[in-house]
Amino acid sequence: MKNKYIGIITVRLSSSRLPQKALLPLAGKRVIDHVIERAKLSLNGGLSHVVVCTSVEPEDDLLEKIAQEHKVDCFRGSLSDKIDRWRGAAEKFNADYIVTIDGDDLFCDPELISLAIAQIEKSGADIVTADTPEYACGAFTHAISTAAIKKICEVKNTSNTEMTKPYLIESGLFKVELLETDAVFKDPKVRLTLDYPEDYDFFKKVFEEMKMENNVVPLCDILHFLNARPDVVAINFSRQQDFAQNQKRLEKLELKENHDTE
């Protein structure tokens, strides 16, 4: 490959809708354990590092210890400025691109990460994304060039970038491509992220029904299971509209007046 890619697990313990969701027990482990273990599967598929990317707040000290337990790297930065935190991690590990893995996306998929890397190697895109309504929410978010992240940090006019989509996708600053995948991954009627109690019930049910002691089942198999079990999908999908509306409400593009678009 021409470029160096690292996986960034963005996580903090100050969640409000589902407090300390990263530490919730699931199939004998904590949620964050499952996310880290699944992300590490991509170390054979193009990622050179998996990095737990959290804040410098004292309550997130535990996340650094958990990263050490799993023998993965950790980077700590701003609590509210997520994009600047990504920048710091990318620079520390000399990455050309980062692949973002949200700490609440338990079924982040190694196959999709590999496909995103291959697509960038072929096209040279600044950003490859699956953060669109046609994909199953939580399957994959973004692969982003470090150059694009630095550019955003130069032109943004805020230190609150918890909502990153306006800067990555809607700013018009970058060459953005939709992730090219098989149709099985494009299932807008499935919700695979952990924000509400119903999401927690959903994941517990999937782990139980699929007898998943370890979180290594390919996402395509999970989606096939869910396609045959609408009763499981229904556990949390009613929350998707609430989630989308909340995201939209918080999204705001704040750029410096005379920013350079070149």
N, C-alpha and C positions, 0 to 999 in steps of 0.2 A: 504493500500500500504506500501511496505517496504521503499520506498524512497520519498523524498520531491522534488517536481517539481515547478519551477517558469517559467513564460513566460517573455521573454526578447524582448521588442520592440526596435530594433536597428534603431536609426534615428538621423539625424543631418540636419542642414539647409544649409550646404555648398555644396549641389549638383550642378553639373556643366551642365549636359545635359538638365535638366529641373529645373532651379533655384528655390529654396525654394518650392519644389514640395509638401512637407508635409503640406504646408499652403494653397494650391490651393483649391478654393471653389468647392464643389461637393454636390448636392442635399441639399443645405442649411447649410452645415457644412464644416469644413476643412477636407482634406484627413486624417490627423493624428487623428481627432476625430473619423472617421469611423474605423480606424485600432484599436484604443484603445477600442472602444465599442464592436467590434467584438471579440477582444482578451479576454475581460471580460466575454464573454459567456462561456469560458473554465474554469472559476473559479468553476463551478459545475461539471467539467469533469476531474479533477485531478490536476489543477494548484492551488497552495496556494497563489501566488501573481502574479500580472501583473506589470512589471517594465518597465518604459520608460528609455531606456539606451542611453544616449547621451553624448556629449563631455563637457569639462569644458570651451570651448570657449564662450565668452560673447554673441555671436549671438544665442547660444542655450539656453540662459536664458528663452526665451519664451517657449521652450518645457517643461522645468521644471514647469512653471506656468500652462501650459495646463494639465500636469499630475496631478497637484493639483486640477484643475477644475474637473477632472474626478475621483478624490479620488483614484488614483493609485500611486504606489511608483515611485521614480525616482532615478537613479544612474548616476553619471557623472564621466567620466574618459577621457582617451586619445582620441584625435581626430583620429589619424591614426592607433593606435594599437587596433583594434576592439576586438581581442581575449583577450587582457589584460583588456579591459573594461568589457567583459563578466566575466572574473575571479573576478574582484572587485565586481560586482553585485552578483554573485553566493556566494561569501564569506560573503558579507554583510547580505544576507537573508538566510544563512545557507542551501543552496540548495544542494541536491545530484545530481540533473540534471537541466539543463536549456532547455527550448524549445525556439528556436530562431524564431522570427517573424519580418521580415523586414518591416520597416516603409512604404515601397512602395507596399506591398502585401496586397491589400485591401480585398481580399476574403480568407485570411488565415482561415482555417476551424476548428472549434471546434471538429468535428468528427475525423479528421485526428490527431489532438493533442491527443485525447483520445486513439485512436488506437496505436499511438506511445508509449504512457505511458504504455498501457497494454502489448505491445510487449516487452518493456524493463523489466517490472516486471516479465515476463515469461522467457526471455532469458538472462537477465543480460548484454546485449550489452552495449558497451561504447558509441556508436553512432547509432542512427536510422536516416536514411536520405531518402528524396525524391528528392534530388538535382541531378537528372539524366534526360536524354532526354526523357524518356518514360512518365514522369509525366507532367501535365500542369504546365508550368513555373509560379511560384508564389503561388501554392496551399499549399506547406509545404516545409520547408527547413530541419532543423535538430533538434533532441533532443540529447543533449550531456552531458556526466557525468562531474561533476566539477573536478573530478580527471584527466580526459583527458584534460580539459582546462588548469589545472595547469601544466600538463606534457608538453604541447605545450609551455607554457610560460617559462619553464625551458630550453627547447632545441632549441627554435627558435633563429635565429641570425639576427633579424631585429625588428624594432619598427613600421613597416608598415605591418599590417595584414588585410588590407581592403579586400583582396581576401583570404578567409578562407579555401576554398575547398582543396588546396594542403596539408594543415596541418591536416585537419580532415579526409579526405578520401584517399588521395594519399600518405601519409607519411608511411603507413604500420605499424603505432604504435598502432593501436587500433582495437578492435573487432567492425566492422562496418556491419550493416544490412540494407538492403533496406526495407522501410516501406511496410508492407503487407496490401493491400487494395483491394476493389472491382475494377473491370476493369473500371468503370465509371470515376475514378480519373486519369487513365492513358491515358491522351489525349495530345500527344505531339504537336498537331496542334492548341493549344489554348495558348494564352499569357495573363497572369493575373498579370502583374507587371507594375509599373509606372516609366518609365525612359525617355520617349520621348513624344513629343506633340501628336503623334498618339495614345499612350497609354491613355493619358488624354481624348481624344475624344472617345476612346473605352469605358472607364469606365462611362463617361457621358451618352453614348448611352445605356449601360446595365441598369444603374439606371433608366433612362427614360422609356425604353421599359418594364422593369419588375416592374415599379411603386414602386421602393424601396425608401421609405422615411427613413427607418432605415436599416442599413446593417446587417440584421439578417437572410437573406435567406440562407439555406444550400447550400454548394458548389455543391452538386450533382444536385440540382434543377437548379442552374446557368449553369452548364455544359450541362444539358438536353436542356435548352433554347438555348445555343450557338450551340449545335449540330443541332438544327432546323433552326438556323439563320446564315448560312455561311457569309452573308453580314456583320454581326456585327463582326464576327471573323476576317474578312478581313481588318477591319479598322486598326489594328495594327500588325497583325502577320508578315507582311513583315519586321518588325523591329527585329524579333527574331534572325535572322541570324547575324545581326549587333551586337546585344546584346551578343550573344554567342561568336562571334569572339573577341569582346572587352574584355569579361571576360577571355578568353583563353590567350589573349595577356598580360594581367596584372597578371595572375597567376604565382607564382614563389615560390618554396619551398626553404627556406633558414634556414638551421639547423647548429648548432655548430658542428665543426669537430668531436669532441669526445663525442657526446651526448650519453647518456645512453638509450638504447632501451628496457631495462627490465621494 
